[in-house]
Amino acid sequence: MQGEQKVIGLLGGMSWESSAEYYRIINEAVRERLGGLHSARCLMWSFDFATVEALQHAGRWDDATALMIDAARRLERGGADFILICTNTMHRMADAVQAAIGIPILHIADPTAERIKAAGLRRIGLLGTAFTMEQDFYKGRLARQHGLEVLVPEEADRATVHRIIYDELVQGRVEPASRAAYREIIARLVDRGAEAVILGCTEIMLLVKPEDSSVPQFDTTAIHAEVAVERALAGVGLASEG
C-alpha cells in the first residue's frame, strides 16, 4: 500500500523572500517525484521579520527563542511531522526549539555538510549573516559533527556580506554591484584555500549564481528543501496518477 506524504512544517518569514523559494523548490520537487497534479503537504508559520530582525540586532536571543518555540509548537499542533527552520541564522536556537517540541527539526547544516562530504571536499568557505559567520552555533556544528574546516571572510568582507543581506536581499533588492562584491569575496576565500563555498544565508541564492565562483557552491536553501522532500516522500509511491 502506498504511504502518505509526511507534512512539512516550515518556520518562515525570515525573510519571506527566501521562504517563497522554499515553497517553490519543495512543491516543484514533489511534482517531479510524483507527477500529475501532486504538490507538497506543508504548513508554514511566517513571522513578521521586522520583529525578528530587531531582536537579532539587539542581542535579545532569549526573546527570539521564545518566539521560535511558540511558532514551532503551532506547527506541531497543526499536524506537521517535522520542521524546517527556513533561515540559517535562527538555527542559533535550534537545540532549544527541538527540546520544546515532540517532532524532529531537520537542521539546515547537516544535509549541507553531507553533500559537501559526498563531493570529497573538506575546506569550505562560509557566507552568511554576521551571526552565522562569527558565532559558533553553525561553524562549530560543521567542524565538530562533520569534520569540516570552515573559512569565513575577513572582517571588512563579513560586514559587506551582512549589510547586503539585510539592506538589500531580505527587501527583495538584487543589485549587480552587490553580486560583483560577493564574487570578489568568494575569490578571496578561494585564494585562502576554500575548496567550495556554502551560501549560508537563505537569501544569498537570490544574488549569487554558480558562475560567480571558481569552486562549487552549496546552496543551503535548495539542499534543505530537497532533503525535506526526500524525508516527506519516504515510502510514497512514485509517478502516481494526479
Buried (B, 14 or more C-beta within 10 A) or exposed (E): EEEEBBBBBBBBBBBBBBBBBBBEBBBBBBBEBBEEEBBBBBBBBBBEBEEBBEBBEEEEBEBBBBBBBEBBBBBBEEEBBBBBBBBBBBBBBBBBBBEBBEBEBBBBBBBBBEBBEEEEBBBBBBBBBBBBBBBEBBBEBBBEEBEBBBBBBEEEBBEBBBEBBBEBBBEEEEEEEBBEBBBEBBBBBBEEEBBBBBBBBBBBBBBBEEEBBEBBBBBBBBBBBBBBBEBBBEEBEEEEEE
